[in-house]
Amino acid sequence: MRAPLLTVAALFVGLWCAFYAVSEPGPRVSPWVSPLPAHAVAAGYRAFVATAPGRAIPAWPEEVMRRWPPQADGPVLIDRRHTVKQPETSALGLSSYGYDDMHGFSRAFDPARRAGVPLVPFTGEITPLRLAGASAVFINLPSGDRPGLRWSEVLALDAFVRAGGGLMLITDHTNCYFHGELLSPLTTRLGLTLRPVTAADRGPERTLSPSTVAWLRVVPAPSDHPVLQGVSAFGFMTGGSALGDPAQGWRVLAATSPKGWADVWTPHRRDDSSGFTGDLKRDPQTEPNEEVPVMLAAERGRGRVLVFADQNALGATLIGFEDGARLFANALAWLTGRPIPYEARRSDTVTTFTGPRYLCTSVAGYAYRSLQLHLDRLSAASGVESFCTAWAPTASSSLLVLPESWRDDLPARLAAADRALIVLDVADPQAPQLAAAVGLSLTAPGSPIAGLRWLKAMPAPTLPVLADPPEFEPLSPAPWGLASHDGWEVLAEDGAGRPVIVRRVEGARTVTVLLDAALVKNALLGGERDRPHKLPPEGQAASRVALRLLSGLVGEWR
């Protein structure tokens, strides 16, 4: 009995020695910050460092990929081992006010689903056999409370790409959730550096609001790269930056303007969060003005890699801004090597027209982000896609027109629309011109008068805030006056009987005008995650106004 045991032991030792002879060790991840912020410790955001990198045999994934290479018609594998935030199944709905649903990726992947691309999430380790025959791998912002990358996973991904596969990495600002550290063994292997910074910029055409330097409108330089075909701009919501080694094929696809800067993180600035930011103020000594890269691509071997440095930009509530949805569809098509047709702002969609100061994604109190989020929820629930643009052409038959959105083609767009909702601000010098485009003549606005009363009910979804509304809403409108409203139906008036909401119906075409934009601004509708029925009375009243008006843009509700 003793001899067979010794033989087995000898065989095991021999195999172990052989493994060590042909394998290589993975690098240990060096901490980027010490001491750790208290929140990171309490929330378990250093769990990934407990994952031993281990050793791996480089020839093994190479051999598997040689036998079973990536296929263009294979599935897109979605990593759910190293990341669980905002998954591809997370979708916006009427009652979605949680962060994951508001920034979930379900809408982003819809074009791929329609094109028949299999989306396959997996929770196990990334192995060569798991990758065999796939078209691409999608890794969405790894989180430090998840397992780290083993060296075998790094080598498997690298071999997969070089054999013809696609890899998309979603990163973010300032090592948030420790994603930069977690990914460092892979990114170093790929010739990529994730920077612990936030991409910042200035200027009315480069930010989503005058009140922020981190919510950006990114305008790529003209390019023939397939990912940028038809993409003139996209939104960026406090995103990060990456640097790629040109010698390893890295190319910057999009960056801030030359007035931008990389805002350096201050890990202990907020000890109650692992989101990490800097102060979002440029220090001339340490933060020079520069074009900060926010999207990079590389062709590696026969495969392709794309790094997009902001998770929320592709989420449900920002991907409809400008060309974000097209960008993501293009990216998946390029990575997989198969066509993913996509046409934004079709005739069966609803589009918000906005101006540079009142972008529908703006966080400012005077802007309309909460209004746009209500529209996104209604659109998702009714199956009507919603978009927002200040510049792009549109064929949408339903339009939401915000203040300061005048453009030369607007009258023609309004005339061609089946449904239009126009929001007029009493402080907007363009308001008379916009009103005239639909046949209304404005007079000077009056002083605020308490009370808003609906004269005619409008169809709306079943929501708590719309149940048992009062006869007079606790609002104090100060609407534009009307020289005449012949041919227009008054839907709501203030306490003095002045029209506040008017509508004209001509055949199949309906135009509705709100004469006081203050009733639906962020400052009154509340924050983006505030449920309307839990707001103060004025906020609830403003929500009822917004939801009723917007419901008419996405169709009849039963």
C-alpha angles and dihedrals in degrees: 000000000000095000096056090049091051089048092052091046091050091049091050092049090048093051091046091052090047090051091052090047095057101027130080129214123244121238121259113240112246114220114253094203134031133218096031118241110257093240092055090055094046094047095047096244092150094061091109093067089065088067107097110223090222126186129291138191108237092203094060100068089040090056094046091051090048091055098037108022126184115282127210090223092047124107127279103240114217117205113230096161099074097027137035103163120117096351126202090259095055108109137179119247141168092277098036110126098137120108096240094054094043090054100027122134102230094103092046091058096045095096090052091050091051089050090055097250109158111233111202120182117201133190102190129088118292106256133170091247091051090053096045112120095003121131100214145348122230118202113183115199105311115226129221093230089067130072117288126239116277117216090244088059092051092051092045092053093046092050091046092054095044089051091057106280129131127237126192119190119193109201132167145197129317101348089297112190085006091279093142093057093043093052096042097099089054098039092048089052089052095048093251133131121202109208123217091229141102119237108238133181144168138221136074093264095045103047132054092229138010087237096065139051095189103055099078143188101215116206112193118213114252108283142168092217111127093231090061099047107130092000114126098159143346138190127258122195111200095317135168141234141242135196122214129198107245089207087065093050101265118155129183110236098178138009142164120274119275086265090064127102141193105249107213119230124247103204096195096042089101114023093185096067142052089203090094123196140171124236093276090230121114116243105205091207098054106015110055122190109264144143100270112208113233102167127035136176136191138183107221117185105316092332140075138232128197126189118196112185103209129061100191094052088073095041127110097270101046106029089081091061112107109313103339095118093050090048092057093046089050091049094053091046092051094046096046097038093230130107118261106185116211135171119182126205096019122173091268094057134081120237130195116216113207142165129237093262097044102043111169090236095053119130094205120117091237094053134079111247093125090049090051091049090054088052091049091052093048091045093051092048093050096041093244113130116229128210138178128212141163096186115012122100118248140196094192115140092208118061135185108196116198127194121286092020098122115146131162095252095048098097090053091047091051092048091053096046122102091206130021133174115194121195114201123199117208089220095050114106089200093059097092091050091049093047091049090056088069096037102265124130115206130211128193115302118249133227120280114278121191121248136040120211128189112225094187130028119239125207112258138165122268106267132148094246091056095053118105098351116194121254090244119033115224093245132117108214123196099189132181111265121242123226086207137343100197109155091019124106116221108228098176136011136187128244091280095050095256114148113255101167123027132178137195122198119195112174107300093346122096126184120186123187127198106202097199117049092187089079092069104033123123092253090064102031092054132227124330092257097043113114107228097229090056095054124101114275094269091050092049090050091049089050091053090052092048096046094048093049095045094046089066090060096058099042141269119325123215 
